[in-house]
């Protein structure tokens, strides 16, 4: 486990480039993100706020525009016809205030626009949904690796038996999530909330 401050010692661009590699090498990825928007669906404005927070919190070199450009480049996997992503957001992700109402309004519009992409299966776990697994931090599954981002470092899980548990947890979250029209209804409700602010 390498601390973020060491991994980001030259700024945010290099780590974003590394993540692009993970995504390009994973034809079918999975992500559970309970309280923010999955990075590959973030608008430029939303990503700018997130990476600005990272730079300021960790005190690493400020290359936010370059890091954001790489995060936007990573989104090409949604449109290349070669990748598919199963993404589950917690309903809280639609309301966690990142950058204020204007940024959030634009982000909700982006989710609605991209929710029908052939490369994406987007689910939202309603706040009141009963889930057959205890609440847990968000994680991504890239092939034979489950990845967590903690406050101080990123953690990769590679042991087969642990990966199997992550797949089981993801399946339980999928069972609790709303999809298609029901997911869009939750996103539209949050869009109305941010529009009224």
C-alpha positions as CSV (number, residue, x, y, z in Angstrom):
1,X,0.0,0.0,0.0
2,X,1.6,3.2,-1.2
3,X,0.3,6.5,0.5
4,X,-1.5,8.9,-1.8
5,X,1.0,11.7,-1.0
6,X,3.8,9.5,-2.5
7,X,1.7,8.3,-5.5
8,X,0.6,11.9,-6.2
9,X,4.0,13.4,-5.6
10,X,4.0,14.9,-9.1
11,X,0.3,15.8,-9.1
12,X,-2.9,14.1,-10.2
13,X,-2.2,13.5,-13.9
14,X,0.0,10.5,-13.6
15,X,-2.5,8.6,-11.4
16,X,-5.3,9.4,-13.8
17,X,-3.2,8.0,-16.6
18,X,-2.7,4.8,-14.6
19,X,-6.5,4.5,-14.1
20,X,-7.0,4.9,-17.9
21,X,-4.8,1.8,-18.3
22,X,-7.0,-0.2,-15.8
23,X,-10.1,0.8,-17.7
24,X,-8.7,0.0,-21.1
25,X,-7.6,-3.4,-20.0
26,X,-11.0,-4.3,-18.4
27,X,-13.7,-5.0,-21.0
28,X,-16.3,-5.5,-18.3
29,X,-15.9,-3.4,-15.1
30,X,-18.0,-3.0,-12.1
31,X,-18.3,-0.1,-9.6
32,X,-20.2,0.6,-6.4
33,X,-20.1,4.3,-5.4
34,X,-22.4,5.0,-2.4
35,X,-21.9,8.8,-1.9
36,X,-20.4,10.4,-5.0
37,X,-20.5,10.1,-8.8
38,X,-18.4,7.4,-10.4
39,X,-15.3,9.1,-11.9
40,X,-16.0,7.9,-15.4
41,X,-19.4,9.6,-15.4
42,X,-18.3,12.9,-13.9
43,X,-18.7,16.2,-15.7
44,X,-15.6,18.3,-16.1
45,X,-16.9,20.8,-13.5
46,X,-17.6,18.0,-11.0
47,X,-14.2,16.4,-11.6
48,X,-12.5,19.7,-11.2
49,X,-14.0,20.2,-7.7
50,X,-13.0,16.6,-6.7
51,X,-9.4,16.9,-7.9
52,X,-9.1,20.4,-6.4
53,X,-10.1,18.9,-3.0
54,X,-7.6,16.1,-3.4
55,X,-4.7,18.6,-4.1
56,X,-5.6,20.8,-1.2
57,X,-6.3,18.0,1.3
58,X,-3.1,16.1,0.5
59,X,-0.9,19.1,-0.3
60,X,0.4,17.6,-3.5
61,X,1.4,19.6,-6.7
62,X,-1.4,21.5,-8.3
63,X,-2.0,20.1,-11.8
64,X,-5.8,20.0,-11.6
65,X,-6.5,21.0,-15.2
66,X,-4.1,18.2,-16.4
67,X,-5.7,15.6,-14.1
68,X,-9.2,16.6,-15.1
69,X,-8.2,16.3,-18.8
70,X,-7.0,12.8,-18.2
71,X,-10.2,11.9,-16.3
72,X,-12.2,13.2,-19.3
73,X,-10.0,11.1,-21.6
74,X,-10.8,8.0,-19.5
75,X,-14.5,8.4,-20.4
76,X,-13.8,7.4,-24.0
77,X,-14.2,3.8,-22.8
78,X,-17.9,4.5,-22.6
79,X,-18.1,5.2,-26.3
80,X,-15.6,2.9,-28.0
81,X,-17.9,-0.1,-28.3
82,X,-15.4,-2.4,-26.6
83,X,-16.2,-1.9,-22.9
84,X,-19.1,-2.4,-20.6
85,X,-19.6,-1.1,-17.1
86,X,-22.1,-2.1,-14.4
87,X,-22.2,0.9,-12.1
88,X,-24.3,1.2,-8.9
89,X,-24.6,4.5,-7.1
90,X,-26.1,5.0,-3.7
91,X,-29.0,7.6,-3.8
92,X,-26.8,9.7,-1.6
93,X,-24.4,10.2,-4.5
94,X,-27.1,12.3,-6.2
95,X,-27.3,14.7,-3.2
96,X,-23.7,14.9,-1.9
97,X,-22.9,18.5,-2.7
98,X,-19.9,18.7,-4.9
99,X,-19.4,22.3,-6.1
100,X,-22.8,23.7,-5.4
101,X,-26.2,23.6,-7.2
102,X,-24.9,24.5,-10.7
103,X,-22.3,21.8,-10.8
104,X,-24.7,19.3,-9.4
105,X,-27.5,20.3,-11.8
106,X,-25.1,19.7,-14.7
107,X,-24.0,16.4,-13.2
108,X,-27.5,15.1,-12.9
109,X,-28.2,16.1,-16.6
110,X,-25.1,14.1,-17.6
111,X,-26.3,11.1,-15.7
112,X,-29.7,11.2,-17.4
113,X,-28.1,11.7,-20.8
114,X,-25.7,8.8,-20.4
115,X,-28.0,6.4,-18.6
116,X,-29.0,4.8,-21.9
117,X,-25.5,4.2,-23.2
118,X,-25.2,0.6,-24.5
119,X,-21.9,0.4,-22.6
120,X,-23.5,1.3,-19.3
121,X,-25.8,-0.4,-16.8
122,X,-26.5,2.3,-14.3
123,X,-28.3,1.4,-11.0
124,X,-29.2,3.5,-8.0
125,X,-29.8,2.0,-4.6
126,X,-32.7,4.0,-3.1
127,X,-31.9,5.4,0.4
128,X,-34.7,3.2,1.9
129,X,-33.8,0.0,0.0
130,X,-33.2,-3.1,2.0
131,X,-29.8,-4.5,1.0
132,X,-28.8,-8.1,1.9
133,X,-25.3,-6.9,2.8
134,X,-24.1,-4.3,5.4
135,X,-23.2,-0.9,4.1
136,X,-19.6,-0.7,2.9
137,X,-17.3,1.7,1.2
138,X,-17.3,2.1,-2.5
139,X,-15.2,-0.2,-4.7
140,X,-14.3,-1.0,-8.3
141,X,-13.8,-4.4,-9.8
142,X,-11.3,-4.4,-12.7
143,X,-10.8,-8.0,-13.8
144,X,-8.9,-9.8,-11.1
145,X,-8.7,-6.8,-8.8
146,X,-11.1,-5.0,-6.4
147,X,-9.9,-1.5,-5.7
148,X,-10.7,0.8,-2.8
149,X,-9.7,4.4,-2.3
150,X,-9.1,5.2,1.3
151,X,-8.2,8.6,2.9
152,X,-4.5,7.8,2.9
153,X,-4.0,5.3,0.2
154,X,-5.5,3.0,-2.5
155,X,-5.9,-0.7,-1.7
156,X,-6.1,-3.5,-4.2
157,X,-7.7,-6.9,-3.3
158,X,-6.5,-9.7,-5.5
159,X,-7.0,-13.0,-3.5
160,X,-9.5,-15.1,-5.4
161,X,-11.6,-15.8,-2.3
162,X,-11.8,-12.1,-1.4
163,X,-12.7,-11.2,-5.0
164,X,-15.5,-13.8,-4.8
165,X,-16.9,-12.0,-1.7
166,X,-16.8,-8.7,-3.6
167,X,-18.7,-10.2,-6.5
168,X,-21.3,-11.6,-4.0
169,X,-21.6,-8.1,-2.4
170,X,-22.0,-6.5,-5.8
171,X,-24.7,-8.9,-6.7
172,X,-26.6,-8.1,-3.4
173,X,-26.3,-4.4,-4.2
174,X,-27.5,-5.0,-7.8
175,X,-30.6,-6.8,-6.4
176,X,-31.4,-3.7,-4.3
177,X,-30.8,-1.1,-7.0
178,X,-33.3,0.5,-9.2
179,X,-32.6,0.5,-13.0
180,X,-33.8,2.1,-16.2
181,X,-37.0,4.2,-15.7
182,X,-36.9,3.7,-11.9
183,X,-33.2,4.9,-11.7
184,X,-34.0,7.8,-14.1
185,X,-36.9,8.8,-11.8
186,X,-34.5,9.0,-8.8
187,X,-32.0,11.1,-10.8
188,X,-34.8,13.4,-12.1
189,X,-35.9,13.9,-8.6
190,X,-32.4,15.0,-7.6
191,X,-32.2,17.2,-10.7
192,X,-35.3,19.0,-9.6
193,X,-33.8,19.4,-6.1
194,X,-30.6,21.0,-7.4
195,X,-32.6,23.1,-10.0
196,X,-34.6,24.6,-7.1
197,X,-31.5,25.7,-5.1
